[in-house]
Amino acid sequence: MTMAMRSHIAHITLFAAAALALAACQQMPSTGTSSVAPQVSEDALRQRANDQLAAGIKAYDAGDYDNAVKNLTDSLDHGLLSKVDQSRARKYLAFSHCVSGRDPQCRAEFRKAFEINPEFALSPAEDGHPIWGPVYRNVRTQLIAEREATTSKPRASLDKAEQILADGMLKYDSGDYPEAQKLLESALKLGLKDKADQVKALKHIAFTQCLADKWGLCRATFVKIYDIDPDFDLAPAEAGHPSWTKTFAQAKAQAKKAIAEKASKEKAPVAPAAVPKKN
């Protein structure tokens, strides 16, 4: 075999080997990464939301209000926090906005907290804060007024006492507490027929008395309510107010004790009458 022939056969062999290698590569499975994003479980997202809530509160406590707002907002975006934790996140968002001078956003967050969780309320210490306390109380009063307005009757159908009650509530909501008290007391004297209206009038009279630091009168007025409604209690949003929290608790305990003592006497067996002795 000549040298030229051997060279030609070698080239053919190399070409064939290259072709086989190329075919083998084309048949091998791809080892590249998948384009499908990995699935994140709901539990993982819920944990992330709770972690962001904790981080937001920590940032708030450290005075880093912008970072607090970011983390708290992110924690809510997942939609997986419990209602209590949602209202808690909203509370710290409100605090952050208020201390940063953003009153409209502060007000909006407090309102959302109430709407998410009807049991939402600030602690007495939080309620008394000079920056966000007035905003919180204003939102709470507005929501209570809106709720009561949906169940109230048209003014034209109200009798004189009911009209004066409505006027008194308007004065109370506007912050004119002395005038509100006068009107509410007048409504009671004229004779409110509905027990719910009687309770409303007495409750707001008590509020005005407590706001004026007339603790004894405030407590006595709260106690009167239990003669009308033995099961009376303040709404969660009302109960946490620093001006009357302790006074109402005292009045409630006093009234419940009196109710229990009265019930006990009514249930006590009556001793049989003594039979006169015969001579």
Secondary structure, 3 states (H helix, E strand, C coil): CCHHHHHHHHHHHHHHHHHHHHHHHHHCCCCCCCCCCCCCCHHHHHHHHHHHHHHHHHHHHCCCHHHHHHHHHHHHHCCCCCHHHHHHHHHHHHHHHHHCCCHHHHHHHHHHHHHHCCCCCCCHHHHCCCCCHHHHHHHHHHHHHHHHHHHCCCHHHCCHHHHHHHHHHHHHHHCCHHHHHHHHHHHHHHCCCCHHHHHHHHHHHHHHHHHCCCHHHHHHHHHHHHHHCCCCCCCHHHHCCCCCHHHHHHHHHHHHHHHHHHHHHHHCCCCCCCCCCCC
